[in-house]
Structures are given as C-alpha cells and as structure tokens.
Amino acid sequence: MRDLLSAEWTKAWVGRTWLVLAGAGAFMSLLASLGYASEPDKKITEQHMDLTTITNDSVRAWMMTFLFAALFGAIFVTREYTSGTIGRSVLLGGTRSHLFAAKALVGTAIGAVSGLLAVALAFGVTWGTLATSSHSPEITRETWLIAAGVFACNVLAGPWGSSSAGSSGTRSVRWWR
C-alpha cells in the first residue's frame, strides 16, 4: 500500500493542474479578501463595522479555496479515465478498493496542502491589506475558528472530489473486462 500511495502522490503533482487550480483559488479569494479589508476607515465610520468584523470577513473569504481542492481531487481521478490508464492502475494496485483508498488518502493530503496554503494566505493578505491603512488585524478566538474551518473544509474537499469522480466514473467506463 505504501508503494501505491507513493505512486498516486507522484501522479497528483504531474503537470500544471495543481498550479493552475491553486492560482485560480488564491486569485479569487484574494479579490474577495481585498474587498473586505480595503478602506477600513470608511467601513468603520460609515457602516459601523469594527476591526474584528473586517478581519473575520477577510479571513472567511478564503473559504472558497475548498472548491478548487475538490476540483483538483476530481481531475486527479478522472485524468486516468480519460487517458485509459485506470485499468493498469487497478492491476498494479491489486484491487480497485486499494486504488480508490489510495486516491482518497492522496486527495486528503492534497486538501491539507490546499488548506495550509489558504490559511497562510488569509492571514498574510489580511495583515498586509490592513497595514496599508495603518491598521493591524484584530485576531480573536472567532478568527482562529474561521481559519480552522477554512482548513477543515479544504481537507474534506480533496477526498470528496476524488471519491465522487471515482464513483461516477466506474459506472460509465468498462475497464474491468
């Protein structure tokens, strides 16, 4: 199983798919986060928001990265169906359940990497954006819970994407004959 996990991990990082999806997720989240954290003086005076709310909203904007983690997991599995190599992967992996278990574990690891990237960028962008207005973020317990939720959603989205693609693909492709 260890060799199968290593092989699936290597397959996951082949090509530029991971770079494109990570970049797209970071760009969309960056735009949303900048919208929440820009012009804090105006939001505080006109919209009666406090700096804690602005910080929490800016960090929460990075939640959408889980969509790209799920998409990466789905592409990771369907790429083998498209190229027709899923049959060989099953034969080399021993059984179909071993292969899909390995893909789900790699999908979980992919989600964890995506979650760590999202949380690091969430705090970095929030701090950087607020610092340009001579403010510093007010990080509270709720902010840490939001960051934990961003990470958890990404971790769960990776295997969800890989398992949902694998279960739908097995009905439509007859690779077992």
Residue, then its C-alpha position, 0 to 999 in steps of 0.5 A: m500500500r505504501d508503494l501505491l500511495s507513493a505512486e498516486w502522490t507522484k501522479a497528483w503533482v504531474g503537470r500544471t493542474w495543481l498550479v493552475l487550480a491553486g492560482a485560480g483559488a488564491f486569485m479569487s479569494l484574494l479579490a474577495s479578501l481585498g474587498y473586505a479589508s480595503e478602506p477600513d476607515k470608511k467601513i468603520t465610520e460609515q457602516h459601523m463595522d469594527l476591526t474584528t468584523i473586517t478581519n473575520d470577513s477577510v479571513r472567511a473569504w478564503m473559504m472558497t479555496f475548498l472548491f478548487a481542492a475538490l476540483f483538483g481531487a476530481i481531475f486527479v481521478t478522472r485524468e486516468y479515465t480519460s487517458g485509459t490508464i485506470g485499468r493498469s492502475v487497478l492491476l498494479g494496485g491489486t484491487r480497485s478498493h486499494l486504488f480508490a483508498a489510495k486516491a482518497l488518502v492522496g486527495t486528503a493530503i492534497g486538501a491539507v496542502s490546499g488548506l495550509l496554503a489558504v490559511a497562510l494566505a488569509f492571514g498574510v493578505t489580511w495583515g498586509t491589506l490592513a497595514t496599508s491603512s495603518h491598521s493591524p488585524e484584530i485576531t480573536r478566538e472567532t478568527w482562529l475558528i474561521a481559519a480552522g474551518v477554512f482548513a477543515c473544509n479544504v481537507l474534506a474537499g480533496p477526498w470528496g472530489s476524488s471519491s465522487a469522480g471515482s464513483s461516477g466514473t466506474r459506472s460509465v467506463r468498462w475497464w474491468r473486462 
